[in-house]
């Protein structure tokens, strides 16, 4: 009798242990996104490391896009608006146990200025340390968006042990709730829980595997098969399938806008009337209803209304083929040879529309726009090529229109993107900006915007810029992105961030 | 040189399938119910009904019309690429097999191309030609021909070492005559079979390279692209990728049957099987 009792007890214990180990194996969270980490050098590209929670910057961005103290307890700006002083927390330790000091932070920012691109357009004069916890940054001219720049992953704190003798990053040692474990570039990133995290919210899950899976269908299938717990940036058509197999769908409007960029250096779109005509000729509601399956919102200005900086008074362009036809006729485009395509001075209204398939909704958007413009007699040749080649074609001017999905708040301040895309000197540079756009008034306002520290006054400046951008139409804004993430029911506490600043994985629990 | 003993049944069947498809491709504008790029956004992803006999795709375009119009680029491109690769490969292989001096050099060049990854070749072609069909043909041909060269060379070498070649040569025949009468009849049935089976693979490869911007650009229809685009809506509209897949399968079957039939008809070995007298080796 006794022996049977003993045996059953030990068997129960054994079974419990087995169950426990199986459960422990499930404490790994697997996230699939289209992109794997590009480099280990956080200061060159830090978003992946910040989103997972390996590295942290001095300033946080909360879910309402407000700046919050993070590694820096507080920051102040001097009366002449040139000197910023940041007071760092006393209790922050890196993953290797080193204490965060102002000197380490200063060294990081200095290296970032040399190696990274983030601070290239920021007029920083000097970065100094006044005591162990205080970092002083002096700018050569007033620069209001500095806090937004310093919230980026590239401006994160890295321990001195992250670098080798030559100053290259060997492994990112940060301060976040997760520690870097391993990484295969462009493929995956593995992080484990940091049990000595300084913050109040310590992570509950033990391990995070962040996988770069470029194909959206593969991500959907991986979520269905349980290979992923969270599949990010899914196409709308995946929703029905995933819901049917019991997965949760989360959506979030983000600071990313799909738009048409015109070639204003040569071709038909040098004339503002043709650009306005295309703006009127695009049926934006159709794009949302039939390409985005109703998930999204037709654009009225560059920013979605959920974002503080959006000029909500602007009404955008209503769908009006009549107005478009009138504008085209005014611009001198008529179908003189009766072939169905408009022409002017013997040249047909035909051009290349360049876009890329990496963002799944762009090619069908382009196809619908092509068919909408065809009704007006505009002949569009679609060129759907891999993004690097698309960028090359855009930079060399080998296009009439481009369709891109552009993140506008990577640096959560309007200055960053508007300056890069619309400031006359920058529009000549490679990128996705308004190709060869030049409006002295916009230039003046952009300079005013970055020197104005009063938020209300800044808002007025950026409202005015948005009005000018609709009047000049260097772009045709189509619709706002809504991220669609598929989440396994075993994941609890996943909240999407409007600028994808951080996934806040420390909030997540796994059942 | 090519004297078929009798017409093979599979050859006739295969040829019928291919001709039927080709004819449909030629008269596509006459028989297609709709313009293949015309969008009916309000009728998207619908199954077959009275208006659209094979349903509509993700932009409400008539699937039947798209499949018909796709015959020309799909088969056209696949056959062009197959012809280029097989003819190039066959010439290089025969040359290497016949001239001992050139053999080493030619086969090392072939090895280089064989080791060249397809995707790198594709990216290279984009850089050279830009996006478009010319780039696609190049991208599929560059990594495709070495396979044919290898087969052609080994068959040629076997044929060249045969007694009959020695006999013909001792009778004073030139190299070209030997290639024409002794080598080609041995090589070409093998090449035909490999190329016929490869046509289907080419159609799907076209879709894969479409992602890089090579080949047929949207909205022009092409089977491989219709299938790969249709996969994302497989759950709601399975008819789109399935029908495109069916088209590819039937075409491949047509080419394979033709290829096999051709081989049966012209392969000297299968011809020999019909002889009642014992083979020279068996005496």
HADDOCK unambig.tbl for C-alpha pairs under 7 A between the chains (distance, minus, plus):
assign (segid A and resid 217 and name CA) (segid B and resid 232 and name CA) 6.18 0.50 0.50
assign (segid A and resid 237 and name CA) (segid B and resid 232 and name CA) 6.85 0.50 0.50
assign (segid A and resid 237 and name CA) (segid B and resid 233 and name CA) 6.16 0.50 0.50
assign (segid A and resid 241 and name CA) (segid B and resid 235 and name CA) 6.26 0.50 0.50
assign (segid A and resid 290 and name CA) (segid B and resid 41 and name CA) 6.44 0.50 0.50
assign (segid A and resid 357 and name CA) (segid B and resid 211 and name CA) 6.73 0.50 0.50
assign (segid A and resid 367 and name CA) (segid B and resid 219 and name CA) 6.35 0.50 0.50
assign (segid A and resid 382 and name CA) (segid B and resid 217 and name CA) 6.56 0.50 0.50
assign (segid A and resid 382 and name CA) (segid B and resid 218 and name CA) 6.37 0.50 0.50
assign (segid A and resid 383 and name CA) (segid B and resid 217 and name CA) 6.35 0.50 0.50
assign (segid A and resid 384 and name CA) (segid B and resid 213 and name CA) 5.50 0.50 0.50
assign (segid A and resid 384 and name CA) (segid B and resid 217 and name CA) 6.67 0.50 0.50
assign (segid A and resid 385 and name CA) (segid B and resid 211 and name CA) 6.61 0.50 0.50
assign (segid A and resid 385 and name CA) (segid B and resid 212 and name CA) 5.25 0.50 0.50
assign (segid A and resid 385 and name CA) (segid B and resid 213 and name CA) 3.95 0.50 0.50
assign (segid A and resid 386 and name CA) (segid B and resid 211 and name CA) 6.67 0.50 0.50
assign (segid A and resid 386 and name CA) (segid B and resid 212 and name CA) 4.99 0.50 0.50
assign (segid A and resid 386 and name CA) (segid B and resid 213 and name CA) 6.33 0.50 0.50
